[in-house]
Amino acid sequence: MLLWVALFLAGTDGMVKIPAGEFTMGRTRATADDKTNMRPHVLLDDRPARKVFLDEYWIDAKEVTQAQYAEFIKKSGRRAPYHWLNGEVPKGGELLPAYSVNWEDANAYCVAEGKRLPTEAEWEKAARGGKDGMDYPWGDKIDAKQARYSDATGPVAVGKYAPNDYGVFDMAGNVAEWCADWFSRDYYKSGNDRNPKGPDAGMYKVLRGGAWSDSPRRVTVFFRNWVRPNQTTPNIGFRCAR
């Protein structure tokens, strides 16, 4: 039923409508890490889980591809990713996700498309596909047939794996994805539960979803990662929202 709804809500521009409403944001299960006093705390900044209300929004069904990003480069004159020889997409890589793109360039791409980067809350709601309390977009068990993770050879073409029940692809693995928010370890304790956003400023930007290079616990729908916004690596990409 949910998949039919996802197909009905899919837009003609490659975006999917995420309906307004509440969802449970954050990790709902305790782990051994919860009892440690390690600094930095591992996997402790995804709690406490709480109800969050989001207005209706749209999100790209798939990660932005290298071919799409190449069109942006031509129009904007921005620097191409460092792995592109002569500033062109490597042959055969057109449908791979755009990667080695820093936060500013990812944000500029979205703005040029009349969109924006998703907030951390928007990203997680879309990733869950209407399934509260799950570890992955498809359920609670990691499944190599559902996502690209724990691999040493890089990402695969976007949309290779089945979408979740909202009709959104690759929300676990392939490339980690930039979010609009600055990172705050205490973000989940802020008490802002309606269309929440991160702090106004910070040192790191949020990454979500994990990547082809990550272990299973880093490709969960609730895992939070953070890097400096100028980071450009082959395991970071993005998608846009509106």
KEMIGU-41963 format. One record per residue (C-alpha): residue number from 0; residue in three letters; x, y, z. Coordinates in Angstrom, 3 decimals. Layout:
% KEMIGU-41963
<atom><doza>NUM</doza><tiba>Ala</tiba><px>X</px><py>Y</py><pz>Z</pz></atom>
...
***
This chain:
% KEMIGU-41963
<atom><doza>0</doza><tiba>Met</tiba><px>0.000</px><py>0.000</py><pz>0.000</pz></atom>
<atom><doza>1</doza><tiba>Leu</tiba><px>2.761</px><py>2.431</py><pz>0.960</pz></atom>
<atom><doza>2</doza><tiba>Leu</tiba><px>4.656</px><py>1.722</py><pz>-2.265</pz></atom>
<atom><doza>3</doza><tiba>Trp</tiba><px>1.513</px><py>2.542</py><pz>-4.294</pz></atom>
<atom><doza>4</doza><tiba>Val</tiba><px>1.205</px><py>5.789</py><pz>-2.363</pz></atom>
<atom><doza>5</doza><tiba>Ala</tiba><px>4.867</px><py>6.540</py><pz>-3.090</pz></atom>
<atom><doza>6</doza><tiba>Leu</tiba><px>4.317</px><py>6.052</py><pz>-6.813</pz></atom>
<atom><doza>7</doza><tiba>Phe</tiba><px>1.267</px><py>8.317</py><pz>-6.667</pz></atom>
<atom><doza>8</doza><tiba>Leu</tiba><px>3.231</px><py>11.044</py><pz>-4.882</pz></atom>
<atom><doza>9</doza><tiba>Ala</tiba><px>6.268</px><py>10.864</py><pz>-7.189</pz></atom>
<atom><doza>10</doza><tiba>Gly</tiba><px>6.853</px><py>14.064</py><pz>-9.132</pz></atom>
<atom><doza>11</doza><tiba>Thr</tiba><px>7.753</px><py>14.433</py><pz>-12.786</pz></atom>
<atom><doza>12</doza><tiba>Asp</tiba><px>11.079</px><py>16.079</py><pz>-11.930</pz></atom>
<atom><doza>13</doza><tiba>Gly</tiba><px>12.501</px><py>13.097</py><pz>-10.088</pz></atom>
<atom><doza>14</doza><tiba>Met</tiba><px>11.250</px><py>14.173</py><pz>-6.666</pz></atom>
<atom><doza>15</doza><tiba>Val</tiba><px>8.990</px><py>12.426</py><pz>-4.173</pz></atom>
<atom><doza>16</doza><tiba>Lys</tiba><px>6.443</px><py>14.156</py><pz>-1.948</pz></atom>
<atom><doza>17</doza><tiba>Ile</tiba><px>6.845</px><py>13.381</py><pz>1.746</pz></atom>
<atom><doza>18</doza><tiba>Pro</tiba><px>3.521</px><py>13.956</py><pz>3.528</pz></atom>
<atom><doza>19</doza><tiba>Ala</tiba><px>3.147</px><py>16.240</py><pz>6.522</pz></atom>
<atom><doza>20</doza><tiba>Gly</tiba><px>2.980</px><py>14.575</py><pz>9.907</pz></atom>
<atom><doza>21</doza><tiba>Glu</tiba><px>4.863</px><py>13.168</py><pz>12.865</pz></atom>
<atom><doza>22</doza><tiba>Phe</tiba><px>7.566</px><py>10.545</py><pz>12.890</pz></atom>
<atom><doza>23</doza><tiba>Thr</tiba><px>9.945</px><py>9.210</py><pz>15.529</pz></atom>
<atom><doza>24</doza><tiba>Met</tiba><px>13.393</px><py>10.677</py><pz>14.955</pz></atom>
<atom><doza>25</doza><tiba>Gly</tiba><px>16.447</px><py>9.024</py><pz>16.462</pz></atom>
<atom><doza>26</doza><tiba>Arg</tiba><px>17.568</px><py>5.635</py><pz>17.705</pz></atom>
<atom><doza>27</doza><tiba>Thr</tiba><px>14.966</px><py>3.748</py><pz>19.716</pz></atom>
<atom><doza>28</doza><tiba>Arg</tiba><px>17.162</px><py>0.819</py><pz>20.815</pz></atom>
<atom><doza>29</doza><tiba>Ala</tiba><px>19.865</px><py>0.816</py><pz>23.476</pz></atom>
<atom><doza>30</doza><tiba>Thr</tiba><px>23.364</px><py>-0.446</py><pz>22.642</pz></atom>
<atom><doza>31</doza><tiba>Ala</tiba><px>26.459</px><py>-1.251</py><pz>24.689</pz></atom>
<atom><doza>32</doza><tiba>Asp</tiba><px>27.812</px><py>2.202</py><pz>23.786</pz></atom>
<atom><doza>33</doza><tiba>Asp</tiba><px>25.055</px><py>3.845</py><pz>25.817</pz></atom>
<atom><doza>34</doza><tiba>Lys</tiba><px>26.759</px><py>2.742</py><pz>29.034</pz></atom>
<atom><doza>35</doza><tiba>Thr</tiba><px>30.225</px><py>4.051</py><pz>28.199</pz></atom>
<atom><doza>36</doza><tiba>Asn</tiba><px>31.865</px><py>7.368</py><pz>29.006</pz></atom>
<atom><doza>37</doza><tiba>Met</tiba><px>33.975</px><py>7.482</py><pz>25.866</pz></atom>
<atom><doza>38</doza><tiba>Arg</tiba><px>34.861</px><py>10.856</py><pz>24.324</pz></atom>
<atom><doza>39</doza><tiba>Pro</tiba><px>33.758</px><py>11.349</py><pz>21.671</pz></atom>
<atom><doza>40</doza><tiba>His</tiba><px>30.740</px><py>9.209</py><pz>22.471</pz></atom>
<atom><doza>41</doza><tiba>Val</tiba><px>30.146</px><py>6.659</py><pz>19.736</pz></atom>
<atom><doza>42</doza><tiba>Leu</tiba><px>26.566</px><py>6.517</py><pz>18.513</pz></atom>
<atom><doza>43</doza><tiba>Leu</tiba><px>25.232</px><py>8.480</py><pz>21.503</pz></atom>
<atom><doza>44</doza><tiba>Asp</tiba><px>24.247</px><py>11.680</py><pz>19.679</pz></atom>
<atom><doza>45</doza><tiba>Asp</tiba><px>21.248</px><py>10.015</py><pz>18.007</pz></atom>
<atom><doza>46</doza><tiba>Arg</tiba><px>19.235</px><py>9.998</py><pz>21.231</pz></atom>
<atom><doza>47</doza><tiba>Pro</tiba><px>16.848</px><py>10.582</py><pz>22.851</pz></atom>
<atom><doza>48</doza><tiba>Ala</tiba><px>14.384</px><py>9.475</py><pz>20.180</pz></atom>
<atom><doza>49</doza><tiba>Arg</tiba><px>11.479</px><py>11.888</py><pz>19.979</pz></atom>
<atom><doza>50</doza><tiba>Lys</tiba><px>8.376</px><py>12.728</py><pz>17.996</pz></atom>
<atom><doza>51</doza><tiba>Val</tiba><px>9.015</px><py>15.355</py><pz>15.316</pz></atom>
<atom><doza>52</doza><tiba>Phe</tiba><px>6.411</px><py>17.056</py><pz>13.120</pz></atom>
<atom><doza>53</doza><tiba>Leu</tiba><px>7.383</px><py>18.098</py><pz>9.588</pz></atom>
<atom><doza>54</doza><tiba>Asp</tiba><px>5.347</px><py>20.031</py><pz>7.086</pz></atom>
<atom><doza>55</doza><tiba>Glu</tiba><px>4.947</px><py>18.492</py><pz>3.637</pz></atom>
<atom><doza>56</doza><tiba>Tyr</tiba><px>8.084</px><py>18.664</py><pz>1.493</pz></atom>
<atom><doza>57</doza><tiba>Trp</tiba><px>9.664</px><py>17.096</py><pz>-1.581</pz></atom>
<atom><doza>58</doza><tiba>Ile</tiba><px>12.962</px><py>15.236</py><pz>-1.836</pz></atom>
<atom><doza>59</doza><tiba>Asp</tiba><px>14.932</px><py>13.830</py><pz>-4.759</pz></atom>
<atom><doza>60</doza><tiba>Ala</tiba><px>14.080</px><py>10.180</py><pz>-5.276</pz></atom>
<atom><doza>61</doza><tiba>Lys</tiba><px>17.734</px><py>9.502</py><pz>-6.142</pz></atom>
<atom><doza>62</doza><tiba>Glu</tiba><px>21.128</px><py>10.917</py><pz>-5.334</pz></atom>
<atom><doza>63</doza><tiba>Val</tiba><px>22.365</px><py>13.568</py><pz>-7.767</pz></atom>
<atom><doza>64</doza><tiba>Thr</tiba><px>24.350</px><py>11.852</py><pz>-10.510</pz></atom>
<atom><doza>65</doza><tiba>Gln</tiba><px>27.678</px><py>12.825</py><pz>-12.021</pz></atom>
<atom><doza>66</doza><tiba>Ala</tiba><px>25.924</px><py>13.522</py><pz>-15.328</pz></atom>
<atom><doza>67</doza><tiba>Gln</tiba><px>23.526</px><py>15.943</py><pz>-13.624</pz></atom>
<atom><doza>68</doza><tiba>Tyr</tiba><px>26.371</px><py>17.585</py><pz>-11.770</pz></atom>
<atom><doza>69</doza><tiba>Ala</tiba><px>28.331</px><py>17.973</py><pz>-15.015</pz></atom>
<atom><doza>70</doza><tiba>Glu</tiba><px>25.510</px><py>20.100</py><pz>-16.449</pz></atom>
<atom><doza>71</doza><tiba>Phe</tiba><px>25.703</px><py>22.308</py><pz>-13.373</pz></atom>
<atom><doza>72</doza><tiba>Ile</tiba><px>29.475</px><py>22.673</py><pz>-13.791</pz></atom>
<atom><doza>73</doza><tiba>Lys</tiba><px>29.028</px><py>23.808</py><pz>-17.389</pz></atom>
<atom><doza>74</doza><tiba>Lys</tiba><px>26.453</px><py>26.438</py><pz>-16.463</pz></atom>
<atom><doza>75</doza><tiba>Ser</tiba><px>28.015</px><py>27.694</py><pz>-13.231</pz></atom>
<atom><doza>76</doza><tiba>Gly</tiba><px>31.711</px><py>27.546</py><pz>-14.067</pz></atom>
<atom><doza>77</doza><tiba>Arg</tiba><px>32.442</px><py>25.950</py><pz>-10.695</pz></atom>
<atom><doza>78</doza><tiba>Arg</tiba><px>35.394</px><py>23.632</py><pz>-10.307</pz></atom>
<atom><doza>79</doza><tiba>Ala</tiba><px>34.785</px><py>19.997</py><pz>-11.277</pz></atom>
<atom><doza>80</doza><tiba>Pro</tiba><px>35.418</px><py>17.218</py><pz>-8.737</pz></atom>
<atom><doza>81</doza><tiba>Tyr</tiba><px>39.107</px><py>16.417</py><pz>-8.491</pz></atom>
<atom><doza>82</doza><tiba>His</tiba><px>38.739</px><py>12.886</py><pz>-9.887</pz></atom>
<atom><doza>83</doza><tiba>Trp</tiba><px>37.335</px><py>14.162</py><pz>-13.217</pz></atom>
<atom><doza>84</doza><tiba>Leu</tiba><px>40.142</px><py>14.222</py><pz>-15.788</pz></atom>
<atom><doza>85</doza><tiba>Asn</tiba><px>40.053</px><py>17.362</py><pz>-17.926</pz></atom>
<atom><doza>86</doza><tiba>Gly</tiba><px>36.962</px><py>18.428</py><pz>-16.008</pz></atom>
<atom><doza>87</doza><tiba>Glu</tiba><px>34.784</px><py>15.717</py><pz>-17.565</pz></atom>
<atom><doza>88</doza><tiba>Val</tiba><px>32.842</px><py>12.840</py><pz>-16.036</pz></atom>
<atom><doza>89</doza><tiba>Pro</tiba><px>34.908</px><py>9.633</py><pz>-16.189</pz></atom>
<atom><doza>90</doza><tiba>Lys</tiba><px>33.669</px><py>7.391</py><pz>-18.998</pz></atom>
<atom><doza>91</doza><tiba>Gly</tiba><px>30.929</px><py>5.083</py><pz>-17.789</pz></atom>
<atom><doza>92</doza><tiba>Gly</tiba><px>30.418</px><py>7.075</py><pz>-14.608</pz></atom>
<atom><doza>93</doza><tiba>Glu</tiba><px>27.453</px><py>9.183</py><pz>-15.706</pz></atom>
<atom><doza>94</doza><tiba>Leu</tiba><px>24.940</px><py>7.365</py><pz>-13.500</pz></atom>
<atom><doza>95</doza><tiba>Leu</tiba><px>27.177</px><py>7.123</py><pz>-10.459</pz></atom>
<atom><doza>96</doza><tiba>Pro</tiba><px>26.330</px><py>9.574</py><pz>-7.680</pz></atom>
<atom><doza>97</doza><tiba>Ala</tiba><px>28.194</px><py>12.876</py><pz>-7.758</pz></atom>
<atom><doza>98</doza><tiba>Tyr</tiba><px>30.920</px><py>12.675</py><pz>-5.125</pz></atom>
<atom><doza>99</doza><tiba>Ser</tiba><px>34.004</px><py>14.559</py><pz>-4.018</pz></atom>
<atom><doza>100</doza><tiba>Val</tiba><px>31.687</px><py>17.583</py><pz>-3.812</pz></atom>
<atom><doza>101</doza><tiba>Asn</tiba><px>31.937</px><py>19.864</py><pz>-0.783</pz></atom>
<atom><doza>102</doza><tiba>Trp</tiba><px>28.948</px><py>21.270</py><pz>1.090</pz></atom>
<atom><doza>103</doza><tiba>Glu</tiba><px>29.047</px><py>24.685</py><pz>-0.566</pz></atom>
<atom><doza>104</doza><tiba>Asp</tiba><px>29.038</px><py>23.219</py><pz>-4.084</pz></atom>
<atom><doza>105</doza><tiba>Ala</tiba><px>26.294</px><py>20.729</py><pz>-3.200</pz></atom>
<atom><doza>106</doza><tiba>Asn</tiba><px>24.198</px><py>23.543</py><pz>-1.783</pz></atom>
<atom><doza>107</doza><tiba>Ala</tiba><px>24.872</px><py>25.708</py><pz>-4.861</pz></atom>
<atom><doza>108</doza><tiba>Tyr</tiba><px>23.703</px><py>22.881</py><pz>-7.132</pz></atom>
<atom><doza>109</doza><tiba>Cys</tiba><px>20.431</px><py>22.565</py><pz>-5.229</pz></atom>
<atom><doza>110</doza><tiba>Val</tiba><px>19.849</px><py>26.339</py><pz>-5.283</pz></atom>
<atom><doza>111</doza><tiba>Ala</tiba><px>20.491</px><py>26.419</py><pz>-9.042</pz></atom>
<atom><doza>112</doza><tiba>Glu</tiba><px>17.764</px><py>23.795</py><pz>-9.412</pz></atom>
<atom><doza>113</doza><tiba>Gly</tiba><px>15.309</px><py>25.836</py><pz>-7.344</pz></atom>
<atom><doza>114</doza><tiba>Lys</tiba><px>15.805</px><py>23.464</py><pz>-4.426</pz></atom>
<atom><doza>115</doza><tiba>Arg</tiba><px>17.915</px><py>23.200</py><pz>-1.255</pz></atom>
<atom><doza>116</doza><tiba>Leu</tiba><px>19.687</px><py>20.585</py><pz>0.806</pz></atom>
<atom><doza>117</doza><tiba>Pro</tiba><px>17.355</px><py>18.660</py><pz>3.156</pz></atom>
<atom><doza>118</doza><tiba>Thr</tiba><px>17.420</px><py>19.288</py><pz>6.874</pz></atom>
<atom><doza>119</doza><tiba>Glu</tiba><px>18.616</px><py>16.432</py><pz>9.026</pz></atom>
<atom><doza>120</doza><tiba>Ala</tiba><px>15.037</px><py>15.751</py><pz>10.142</pz></atom>
<atom><doza>121</doza><tiba>Glu</tiba><px>13.734</px><py>15.779</py><pz>6.574</pz></atom>
<atom><doza>122</doza><tiba>Trp</tiba><px>16.452</px><py>13.385</py><pz>5.502</pz></atom>
<atom><doza>123</doza><tiba>Glu</tiba><px>15.642</px><py>10.908</py><pz>8.267</pz></atom>
<atom><doza>124</doza><tiba>Lys</tiba><px>11.882</px><py>10.960</py><pz>7.723</pz></atom>
<atom><doza>125</doza><tiba>Ala</tiba><px>12.380</px><py>10.310</py><pz>4.011</pz></atom>
<atom><doza>126</doza><tiba>Ala</tiba><px>14.867</px><py>7.518</py><pz>4.786</pz></atom>
<atom><doza>127</doza><tiba>Arg</tiba><px>12.445</px><py>5.757</py><pz>7.113</pz></atom>
<atom><doza>128</doza><tiba>Gly</tiba><px>9.783</px><py>5.521</py><pz>4.432</pz></atom>
<atom><doza>129</doza><tiba>Gly</tiba><px>6.973</px><py>5.676</py><pz>6.953</pz></atom>
<atom><doza>130</doza><tiba>Lys</tiba><px>8.434</px><py>2.919</py><pz>9.157</pz></atom>
<atom><doza>131</doza><tiba>Asp</tiba><px>9.118</px><py>4.229</py><pz>12.650</pz></atom>
<atom><doza>132</doza><tiba>Gly</tiba><px>11.587</px><py>2.426</py><pz>14.871</pz></atom>
<atom><doza>133</doza><tiba>Met</tiba><px>13.416</px><py>0.544</py><pz>12.110</pz></atom>
<atom><doza>134</doza><tiba>Asp</tiba><px>17.202</px><py>0.442</py><pz>11.748</pz></atom>
<atom><doza>135</doza><tiba>Tyr</tiba><px>17.262</px><py>0.504</py><pz>7.947</pz></atom>
<atom><doza>136</doza><tiba>Pro</tiba><px>14.897</px><py>1.799</py><pz>5.255</pz></atom>
<atom><doza>137</doza><tiba>Trp</tiba><px>13.645</px><py>-1.772</py><pz>4.677</pz></atom>
<atom><doza>138</doza><tiba>Gly</tiba><px>13.607</px><py>-3.150</py><pz>8.241</pz></atom>
<atom><doza>139</doza><tiba>Asp</tiba><px>15.867</px><py>-4.166</py><pz>11.135</pz></atom>
<atom><doza>140</doza><tiba>Lys</tiba><px>18.385</px><py>-6.500</py><pz>9.501</pz></atom>
<atom><doza>141</doza><tiba>Ile</tiba><px>21.256</px><py>-5.451</py><pz>7.269</pz></atom>
<atom><doza>142</doza><tiba>Asp</tiba><px>20.905</px><py>-6.867</py><pz>3.750</pz></atom>
<atom><doza>143</doza><tiba>Ala</tiba><px>23.540</px><py>-6.732</py><pz>1.010</pz></atom>
<atom><doza>144</doza><tiba>Lys</tiba><px>20.758</px><py>-7.017</py><pz>-1.565</pz></atom>
<atom><doza>145</doza><tiba>Gln</tiba><px>19.302</px><py>-3.708</py><pz>-0.371</pz></atom>
<atom><doza>146</doza><tiba>Ala</tiba><px>22.301</px><py>-1.358</py><pz>-0.177</pz></atom>
<atom><doza>147</doza><tiba>Arg</tiba><px>25.943</px><py>-0.719</py><pz>-1.067</pz></atom>
<atom><doza>148</doza><tiba>Tyr</tiba><px>28.066</px><py>-0.850</py><pz>2.114</pz></atom>
<atom><doza>149</doza><tiba>Ser</tiba><px>31.241</px><py>-2.483</py><pz>3.507</pz></atom>
<atom><doza>150</doza><tiba>Asp</tiba><px>32.781</px><py>-2.349</py><pz>0.048</pz></atom>
<atom><doza>151</doza><tiba>Ala</tiba><px>36.230</px><py>-1.275</py><pz>-1.099</pz></atom>
<atom><doza>152</doza><tiba>Thr</tiba><px>35.516</px><py>-0.476</py><pz>-4.745</pz></atom>
<atom><doza>153</doza><tiba>Gly</tiba><px>33.260</px><py>2.577</py><pz>-4.604</pz></atom>
<atom><doza>154</doza><tiba>Pro</tiba><px>29.628</px><py>3.473</py><pz>-5.255</pz></atom>
<atom><doza>155</doza><tiba>Val</tiba><px>27.255</px><py>2.009</py><pz>-7.831</pz></atom>
<atom><doza>156</doza><tiba>Ala</tiba><px>24.772</px><py>3.674</py><pz>-10.157</pz></atom>
<atom><doza>157</doza><tiba>Val</tiba><px>21.994</px><py>5.458</py><pz>-8.302</pz></atom>
<atom><doza>158</doza><tiba>Gly</tiba><px>18.723</px><py>3.575</py><pz>-8.029</pz></atom>
<atom><doza>159</doza><tiba>Lys</tiba><px>20.279</px><py>0.127</py><pz>-8.409</pz></atom>
<atom><doza>160</doza><tiba>Tyr</tiba><px>18.606</px><py>-1.126</py><pz>-5.249</pz></atom>
<atom><doza>161</doza><tiba>Ala</tiba><px>14.890</px><py>-1.143</py><pz>-4.482</pz></atom>
<atom><doza>162</doza><tiba>Pro</tiba><px>13.335</px><py>2.080</py><pz>-3.101</pz></atom>
<atom><doza>163</doza><tiba>Asn</tiba><px>11.781</px><py>2.340</py><pz>0.331</pz></atom>
<atom><doza>164</doza><tiba>Asp</tiba><px>8.040</px><py>2.690</py><pz>0.838</pz></atom>
<atom><doza>165</doza><tiba>Tyr</tiba><px>8.155</px><py>6.421</py><pz>0.070</pz></atom>
<atom><doza>166</doza><tiba>Gly</tiba><px>9.787</px><py>5.652</py><pz>-3.270</pz></atom>
<atom><doza>167</doza><tiba>Val</tiba><px>13.209</px><py>7.029</py><pz>-2.258</pz></atom>
<atom><doza>168</doza><tiba>Phe</tiba><px>16.400</px><py>5.192</py><pz>-3.283</pz></atom>
<atom><doza>169</doza><tiba>Asp</tiba><px>19.823</px><py>4.682</py><pz>-1.682</pz></atom>
<atom><doza>170</doza><tiba>Met</tiba><px>19.038</px><py>6.115</py><pz>1.746</pz></atom>
<atom><doza>171</doza><tiba>Ala</tiba><px>21.446</px><py>3.534</py><pz>3.171</pz></atom>
<atom><doza>172</doza><tiba>Gly</tiba><px>24.963</px><py>3.322</py><pz>1.765</pz></atom>
<atom><doza>173</doza><tiba>Asn</tiba><px>26.278</px><py>4.190</py><pz>-1.705</pz></atom>
<atom><doza>174</doza><tiba>Val</tiba><px>27.396</px><py>7.718</py><pz>-0.717</pz></atom>
<atom><doza>175</doza><tiba>Ala</tiba><px>26.844</px><py>9.576</py><pz>2.535</pz></atom>
<atom><doza>176</doza><tiba>Glu</tiba><px>24.726</px><py>12.663</py><pz>1.927</pz></atom>
<atom><doza>177</doza><tiba>Trp</tiba><px>25.139</px><py>16.301</py><pz>2.920</pz></atom>
<atom><doza>178</doza><tiba>Cys</tiba><px>22.360</px><py>17.864</py><pz>4.984</pz></atom>
<atom><doza>179</doza><tiba>Ala</tiba><px>21.655</px><py>21.561</py><pz>5.406</pz></atom>
<atom><doza>180</doza><tiba>Asp</tiba><px>22.245</px><py>21.529</py><pz>9.164</pz></atom>
<atom><doza>181</doza><tiba>Trp</tiba><px>25.298</px><py>22.399</py><pz>11.188</pz></atom>
<atom><doza>182</doza><tiba>Phe</tiba><px>26.129</px><py>19.541</py><pz>13.534</pz></atom>
<atom><doza>183</doza><tiba>Ser</tiba><px>25.359</px><py>19.701</py><pz>17.246</pz></atom>
<atom><doza>184</doza><tiba>Arg</tiba><px>25.914</px><py>16.770</py><pz>19.596</pz></atom>
<atom><doza>185</doza><tiba>Asp</tiba><px>23.031</px><py>18.009</py><pz>21.744</pz></atom>
<atom><doza>186</doza><tiba>Tyr</tiba><px>20.646</px><py>18.597</py><pz>18.838</pz></atom>
<atom><doza>187</doza><tiba>Tyr</tiba><px>18.281</px><py>15.852</py><pz>19.999</pz></atom>
<atom><doza>188</doza><tiba>Lys</tiba><px>17.955</px><py>17.523</py><pz>23.392</pz></atom>
<atom><doza>189</doza><tiba>Ser</tiba><px>16.962</px><py>20.906</py><pz>21.980</pz></atom>
<atom><doza>190</doza><tiba>Gly</tiba><px>13.228</px><py>20.402</py><pz>22.398</pz></atom>
<atom><doza>191</doza><tiba>Asn</tiba><px>12.404</px><py>21.882</py><pz>18.972</pz></atom>
<atom><doza>192</doza><tiba>Asp</tiba><px>10.077</px><py>19.233</py><pz>17.582</pz></atom>
<atom><doza>193</doza><tiba>Arg</tiba><px>8.330</px><py>21.070</py><pz>14.705</pz></atom>
<atom><doza>194</doza><tiba>Asn</tiba><px>10.342</px><py>21.456</py><pz>11.498</pz></atom>
<atom><doza>195</doza><tiba>Pro</tiba><px>13.580</px><py>21.378</py><pz>13.518</pz></atom>
<atom><doza>196</doza><tiba>Lys</tiba><px>16.865</px><py>22.686</py><pz>12.163</pz></atom>
<atom><doza>197</doza><tiba>Gly</tiba><px>20.403</px><py>22.524</py><pz>13.453</pz></atom>
<atom><doza>198</doza><tiba>Pro</tiba><px>22.229</px><py>25.430</py><pz>15.123</pz></atom>
<atom><doza>199</doza><tiba>Asp</tiba><px>22.781</px><py>28.720</py><pz>13.303</pz></atom>
<atom><doza>200</doza><tiba>Ala</tiba><px>26.526</px><py>28.166</py><pz>13.056</pz></atom>
<atom><doza>201</doza><tiba>Gly</tiba><px>29.119</px><py>25.506</py><pz>13.707</pz></atom>
<atom><doza>202</doza><tiba>Met</tiba><px>32.311</px><py>23.793</py><pz>12.607</pz></atom>
<atom><doza>203</doza><tiba>Tyr</tiba><px>30.875</px><py>20.675</py><pz>10.974</pz></atom>
<atom><doza>204</doza><tiba>Lys</tiba><px>28.002</px><py>19.865</py><pz>8.635</pz></atom>
<atom><doza>205</doza><tiba>Val</tiba><px>25.831</px><py>16.787</py><pz>9.074</pz></atom>
<atom><doza>206</doza><tiba>Leu</tiba><px>26.180</px><py>13.723</py><pz>6.859</pz></atom>
<atom><doza>207</doza><tiba>Arg</tiba><px>23.517</px><py>11.035</py><pz>6.765</pz></atom>
<atom><doza>208</doza><tiba>Gly</tiba><px>23.022</px><py>7.577</py><pz>5.313</pz></atom>
<atom><doza>209</doza><tiba>Gly</tiba><px>26.531</px><py>6.179</py><pz>5.395</pz></atom>
<atom><doza>210</doza><tiba>Ala</tiba><px>28.501</px><py>5.172</py><pz>2.320</pz></atom>
<atom><doza>211</doza><tiba>Trp</tiba><px>29.831</px><py>2.260</py><pz>0.301</pz></atom>
<atom><doza>212</doza><tiba>Ser</tiba><px>32.871</px><py>2.283</py><pz>2.571</pz></atom>
<atom><doza>213</doza><tiba>Asp</tiba><px>30.944</px><py>2.135</py><pz>5.865</pz></atom>
<atom><doza>214</doza><tiba>Ser</tiba><px>30.041</px><py>-0.697</py><pz>8.207</pz></atom>
<atom><doza>215</doza><tiba>Pro</tiba><px>26.405</px><py>-1.754</py><pz>8.756</pz></atom>
<atom><doza>216</doza><tiba>Arg</tiba><px>25.848</px><py>0.358</py><pz>11.868</pz></atom>
<atom><doza>217</doza><tiba>Arg</tiba><px>26.869</px><py>3.493</py><pz>9.944</pz></atom>
<atom><doza>218</doza><tiba>Val</tiba><px>24.258</px><py>3.011</py><pz>7.221</pz></atom>
<atom><doza>219</doza><tiba>Thr</tiba><px>21.285</px><py>2.994</py><pz>9.586</pz></atom>
<atom><doza>220</doza><tiba>Val</tiba><px>18.583</px><py>5.636</py><pz>9.167</pz></atom>
<atom><doza>221</doza><tiba>Phe</tiba><px>19.546</px><py>7.266</py><pz>12.480</pz></atom>
<atom><doza>222</doza><tiba>Phe</tiba><px>23.358</px><py>7.320</py><pz>12.336</pz></atom>
<atom><doza>223</doza><tiba>Arg</tiba><px>24.746</px><py>10.856</py><pz>12.418</pz></atom>
<atom><doza>224</doza><tiba>Asn</tiba><px>28.126</px><py>11.724</py><pz>10.953</pz></atom>
<atom><doza>225</doza><tiba>Trp</tiba><px>29.774</px><py>15.113</py><pz>10.679</pz></atom>
<atom><doza>226</doza><tiba>Val</tiba><px>32.669</px><py>16.607</py><pz>8.710</pz></atom>
<atom><doza>227</doza><tiba>Arg</tiba><px>33.990</px><py>20.032</py><pz>7.828</pz></atom>
<atom><doza>228</doza><tiba>Pro</tiba><px>31.965</px><py>21.617</py><pz>5.011</pz></atom>
<atom><doza>229</doza><tiba>Asn</tiba><px>35.043</px><py>21.808</py><pz>2.741</pz></atom>
<atom><doza>230</doza><tiba>Gln</tiba><px>35.442</px><py>18.015</py><pz>2.791</pz></atom>
<atom><doza>231</doza><tiba>Thr</tiba><px>35.700</px><py>16.374</py><pz>-0.650</pz></atom>
<atom><doza>232</doza><tiba>Thr</tiba><px>35.982</px><py>12.588</py><pz>-0.593</pz></atom>
<atom><doza>233</doza><tiba>Pro</tiba><px>34.748</px><py>9.751</py><pz>-2.833</pz></atom>
<atom><doza>234</doza><tiba>Asn</tiba><px>32.203</px><py>8.626</py><pz>-0.255</pz></atom>
<atom><doza>235</doza><tiba>Ile</tiba><px>30.250</px><py>11.905</py><pz>0.130</pz></atom>
<atom><doza>236</doza><tiba>Gly</tiba><px>27.450</px><py>12.971</py><pz>-2.219</pz></atom>
<atom><doza>237</doza><tiba>Phe</tiba><px>24.032</px><py>14.567</py><pz>-1.890</pz></atom>
<atom><doza>238</doza><tiba>Arg</tiba><px>20.421</px><py>14.915</py><pz>-2.972</pz></atom>
<atom><doza>239</doza><tiba>Cys</tiba><px>18.131</px><py>17.966</py><pz>-2.871</pz></atom>
<atom><doza>240</doza><tiba>Ala</tiba><px>14.834</px><py>18.835</py><pz>-1.229</pz></atom>
<atom><doza>241</doza><tiba>Arg</tiba><px>12.178</px><py>21.495</py><pz>-1.732</pz></atom>
***
